[in-house]
Every structure is written in structure tokens, then in C-alpha cells.
Amino acid sequence: MWLQARQVWMYFRLYQDVPRLKNRDIWNPAVKGADFLLKCLVEKNSCTRCPFSVTKDGQAIKIQRNLFSECFFVMAMSETWRATNVDKYKVAAVSFMQKIRHWCIVDDSALGADDLPGTTKTSKLAVAMMSLCLCEQMHISNLQWENLSGDEEKLEDWSVRNLLSHVQRSGTVVLESVSLSGQEIPGADGRLYVPGHAIECGWFLLQHALQCNNVMLAEKACLCFIDAAFSKGWDADNGGLFYFLDADGYCPLQLEWNMKLWWPHCEAMIAFILSYKFKKETRLLDNFVKVAEYTFSKFSDKKGEWYGYLNRKGEVSSNFKGGPWKGCFHVPRAMLMCENILLELIDSCDK
Amino acid sequence: MWLQARQVWMYFRLYQDVPRLKNRDIWNPAVKGADFLLKCLVEKNSCTRCPFSVTKDGQAIKIQRNLFSECFFVMAMSETWRATNVDKYKVAAVSFMQKIRHWCIVDDSALGADDLPGTTKTSKLAVAMMSLCLCEQMHISNLQWENLSGDEEKLEDWSVRNLLSHVQRSGTVVLESVSLSGQEIPGADGRLYVPGHAIECGWFLLQHALQCNNVMLAEKACLCFIDAAFSKGWDADNGGLFYFLDADGYCPLQLEWNMKLWWPHCEAMIAFILSYKFKKETRLLDNFVKVAEYTFSKFSDKKGEWYGYLNRKGEVSSNFKGGPWKGCFHVPRAMLMCENILLELIDSCDK
């Protein structure tokens, strides 16, 4: 359901935000997809967890020990609700949003991660990024979901606070995992730096900061997340963003560390065009163009669709265009957001 | 404990089988390692499962949902028993060997793999390979461990039968996963073909067949496992064995599919020199030399030790020499076995 939920969200977002795509070819499969997701959950899997993958008829094949499938399910249900106004989607979105808040802030033991004597719990960058993304999604869908007593923290505030705790070493790196008290943890896991993630977090934070008129936070998002990750992560010799880095400059343990993946490049295009809209500095537009030129020349196939996985030199390494982790999400989201921001910029130039 | 147990096994094997290594520099750390493994299990983790990794003082960090850590623990304990004659190692080896038999033949639910409505259990090549490896290890250590009633199958026979069930498509491929009844399963997982695994299984089977004087089985090990995997897996353009293949020739989903790893090359050297000893065909010696030349020129570093991970073209892609999956095992095991077989061959020429 991980990929399917992203696709349902994407279809309904495009349907609603792009006038030329407001048609039945987008609507019909999106509704079918949303109902499949609901059926998987309610009929087949007793509403407890969202499976990562299911059989054709909706039976769980794999349930991950993290909350990301649930996050994408909430995105799909809330966007479907926004488009259709049908209550069942709102109910599903709100009930899982409340579970996600509980897992983030109160207790995540229901996710089933190992709790062994030698294990230390850590804060994960991707969790805080997704929870911030979902809070924004709740605003867009106009869903009131959080009923807080006076001393409870809003999930939005928790997310921002957690994202910032991953900024380490005087603002020069954004680490994937830090301790629950926001300290760097020892070893290779603690040094792991994923430029694409840091950049994606950067534009989520920047977008949030601009909505709250928090200029300090917006500057920090640009400087520590987007600019720093781009300057560390861009391969000066061959172009493209590395997948994994080590904050101390060692070779990361992940064998695919030096590959160039499509999604960090999608996120970097969004991040630089949004930074430019905020700061109007030419270097940000230059970076946008640099990433876009690499991306369109290397990932996009003339016969249609994009490759996902290039080697260090930028040659296609895996020739499939869709797979268990590459569906209908990062490319259309980036196209949608970049098109909208570029149109705004052109529009403001004309005035 | 996965890496540590392999290292303890390797040290004691070298100590016992290589006269020039029969010294305290090998013995002392090996005993220390064996006692650390026992301590981890008995004091820290209540003897139920062997953790994959532990803290410095032996507390479990990660327990895998498979039996491989236990397999390496049995190898370490039985080899330590063979070297030391101290009972506690024998007791540990036998008790875990009996668990492994139960997990293989009767019921593996205690390993904790997900049992979801859409999940289908499959037979894994690596499990049958390890259980055959352990049966051979029990013979070498002279351990009587299997008390069978009349209708129970020996683990050795079960292992051979299961390994052969992975040979599919008229003997042209050895698939990583097949159904429990020995049929090919649909999808990319079902088509996964790992040349290094097939070749490693090949020499285990060949060694077993030669011990039983089963010429038919020995021929099958050479033909379907070693020769077929080498001809499909060897990169004609750049040399070296691919890590993952798809039996239908599609691109495997694993991003690292076209990398060249050290261990398949170690296993291929063992497989070809053992095949040559059995069949005395020049082409097998030629293949041994071809693999050895690639291996020593690409993986071995003049400053000492081997790199583990090269890109498709044979350039070092990860510059570390040890890591979570690369310890003291494949290289010294290959050196030991190849040296011994080559000495036998020279010896038999001299006569």
C-alpha cells in the first residue's frame, strides 16, 4: 500500500490543482485506488496497521516496523476526502493521523521494532519529515484532527523541533539518526548523512516557515538543510547527488552509496526553486538549473518515463522505470510544484 | 555474533589444519572469541536465539528472523570443541544443531518471520546450503547429534534434497527461492539467481557427493550449480561475477546487482579447483585461473587485506576492508581450501 497510497494522493492532488488534468482519466483510477486501500485495511487487515505490500485481493504480504505506510495512507485518504467530500475517507485519515501522533510523541512500541537489551532508541529524520508533511496535508484538507489538552505539544511543533535536532556540528550536517535527546550517536549509523533526505526536509521546513512567517526558521532551512546538503552531496567530478555520505568523510557502509537516484534530484529542484522564491538570490536559480539539466539529461528517457538508478558516472544502472520503491510520486510532485512556483515567479516578473 | 562466530571457526580451523599456524597467536584470540560467544548466549541472552550483533559486553542489538547466526555459532562451537576437547563447546554445538534441525524440517515459527495472510512460505537456497555445511562440520568434529526414529529424515538428506529442488528450467538455473513443493514462484523474487550462492552450494554438494561416492550427484553439482552459474554470472565485458541476476534476463531489483563482491570470487576459486580435482578437465583449471587472476588483481590490496566491493567495471567502490558483512571468513577459507587441493594435485602429479 506504500506505493499505491502515494499514487492515489498524487492523482487527486493533480486532479484538483492542475486544471488541464481535471478529468475522468485521473478521477476514476484515483477513486478505485482509494477504495482498494480502504478495503485492504478494513476488510482484510482489521484496521490495525497499513501493510507495505498486499496481494492483488488486498491481503497483507509485508508490514514494516515503521510508520511510513500509514503516513502515505493518511495522505491518500485526506486528499481523497478533499476531492470527494465523502466522509469515510475523512474518518480513515483522522483515525490514522491520531495513531501516527501517538507513535511519534507517546509510544511507538505497537510498530513492533525490536526492543533488545543492547538496542538504543534513536530519532529518525524521515519520521519527523513525514509528520511535518502530514500536518501540512491536514491544513490543506482542512481537517481538524488534533484535540489537545493544555500541556500537549502540537505534532507540527514536535516535528519542527525534531527535524532541527538532526542538525549537528554547528549546522554543517543533517544526520539521519540522533539520540532522543538530540545528540550525535557513535558509529557509522550515527554519521550517516543522506543529502536527498536533508534537502527534502529542507523544503518542507522552508514551506512551513514561510506559512508561519518565521524568517529565522526559513533561513535555517535554506542554509543548514538545502545549501549544506547540496554542497556536500553534489558530485563535483561527475555531477549528480550521492545517495549516502558519511559525516566524517569515510565510505558509507551502504553499497549503493555513490549511485545517483532520481528522487533526491526531484527534491533538489523543488528545494532550489522554493529557496529562490524566498531569497531571490541568483545562485539559487543557478543551482536549480544545474540540478534540472543533470536530471532531465540523465534520468528522463526519450521514449517516456524516467530511469531511477544511475551509477556514479551517471549511466543507467537499473533499466526498469518502476519498482517496489519507484512509483508515481516524486517525479509528478516535483513537476507540479516546480511548474506552479515558476509560473508564480514569471507572473510576479510581469507585474 | 554472525561475524565473530565465523572468525572463531576460521581461527580454530586454521590452527588445526595448517601446521605453520599452530601457535598461540591463533589459539588465544580464538578461545577468547569462543568464550565471548558462549557468554553472550548463556549470560546475556538466555540461550534462546543467537543475536546477529551485540554490544561490547554482549547484549543483543539485533536478532535476525533467520537461522544464520545460529549456524555460524554451531560452526564456532563445534570447531572449538574439536580443538579443545572441552565439553561446554560440544554441549552448545549439539543443542543449537538440534534447534536448527527443528527449524529446517519441523517448524521455523520460533524464528519470528512474519506470518501474514498474503505471505507464502518459500524454500531458501541459503538455508539448505548452511544445513549441509553444518552436517559436514558435525562429521569433521565427530559429533553425534541426531537421534532419529525410523521415519525421520536425516538433516543431510533433507539438505541435499532441498538444494536440488532449487535447480529449475531443465537444470539451467539455480533459483534463490522456490515453493515448498519445489516449484518456481512467480515474480522477481522467484526469478532471483545469485551466481555466487549457486557456486558456493555447488562445491558443498560436490564435496558431499565425493564423500558418499555419489558420482551422479557430483556431476550435477559441477554442471547445474558451478558451470551454469559461472557461464551465466561471469561478466564477459569487464570480468568478474555479477552479484544478482534475473533468470529471465531482466534487470534485478537489487541496486547493487552489477557489483563485483569478493566472496563469490572466493567461492568460485574453491569450486573450480575442487571440480578439477574430480573431473581433471583442463577447462576447469582454466576457469580457476581466470577467476584467480581477476580476484588477485582487483580485490587484493598491495598494502594488505582485500577490498570487498567493486563496481561493474572492477574499480573499488567501497574502500573499507572490513564491515558488517565482511570479516575473517571467505578469504582465509578459500586460501586454505585452494592451497590444500593444489598441494594434493601437485603431490599426485609427482607420483
Boltz contact constraints between the chains, C-beta under 6 A:
constraints:
  - contact:
      token1: [A, 54]
      token2: [B, 118]
      max_distance: 6.0
  - contact:
      token1: [A, 55]
      token2: [B, 118]
      max_distance: 6.0
  - contact:
      token1: [A, 59]
      token2: [B, 117]
      max_distance: 6.0
  - contact:
      token1: [A, 59]
      token2: [B, 118]
      max_distance: 6.0
  - contact:
      token1: [A, 60]
      token2: [B, 116]
      max_distance: 6.0
  - contact:
      token1: [A, 60]
      token2: [B, 117]
      max_distance: 6.0
  - contact:
      token1: [A, 60]
      token2: [B, 118]
      max_distance: 6.0
  - contact:
      token1: [A, 61]
      token2: [B, 118]
      max_distance: 6.0
  - contact:
      token1: [A, 61]
      token2: [B, 119]
      max_distance: 6.0
  - contact:
      token1: [A, 116]
      token2: [B, 60]
      max_distance: 6.0
  - contact:
      token1: [A, 117]
      token2: [B, 59]
      max_distance: 6.0
  - contact:
      token1: [A, 117]
      token2: [B, 60]
      max_distance: 6.0
  - contact:
      token1: [A, 118]
      token2: [B, 54]
      max_distance: 6.0
  - contact:
      token1: [A, 118]
      token2: [B, 55]
      max_distance: 6.0
  - contact:
      token1: [A, 118]
      token2: [B, 59]
      max_distance: 6.0
  - contact:
      token1: [A, 118]
      token2: [B, 60]
      max_distance: 6.0
  - contact:
      token1: [A, 118]
      token2: [B, 61]
      max_distance: 6.0
  - contact:
      token1: [A, 119]
      token2: [B, 61]
      max_distance: 6.0
  - contact:
      token1: [A, 251]
      token2: [B, 318]
      max_distance: 6.0
  - contact:
      token1: [A, 251]
      token2: [B, 319]
      max_distance: 6.0
  - contact:
      token1: [A, 251]
      token2: [B, 320]
      max_distance: 6.0
  - contact:
      token1: [A, 253]
      token2: [B, 323]
      max_distance: 6.0
  - contact:
      token1: [A, 255]
      token2: [B, 256]
      max_distance: 6.0
  - contact:
      token1: [A, 255]
      token2: [B, 309]
      max_distance: 6.0
  - contact:
      token1: [A, 256]
      token2: [B, 255]
      max_distance: 6.0
  - contact:
      token1: [A, 256]
      token2: [B, 256]
      max_distance: 6.0
  - contact:
      token1: [A, 309]
      token2: [B, 255]
      max_distance: 6.0
  - contact:
      token1: [A, 318]
      token2: [B, 251]
      max_distance: 6.0
  - contact:
      token1: [A, 319]
      token2: [B, 251]
      max_distance: 6.0
  - contact:
      token1: [A, 320]
      token2: [B, 251]
      max_distance: 6.0
  - contact:
      token1: [A, 323]
      token2: [B, 253]
      max_distance: 6.0
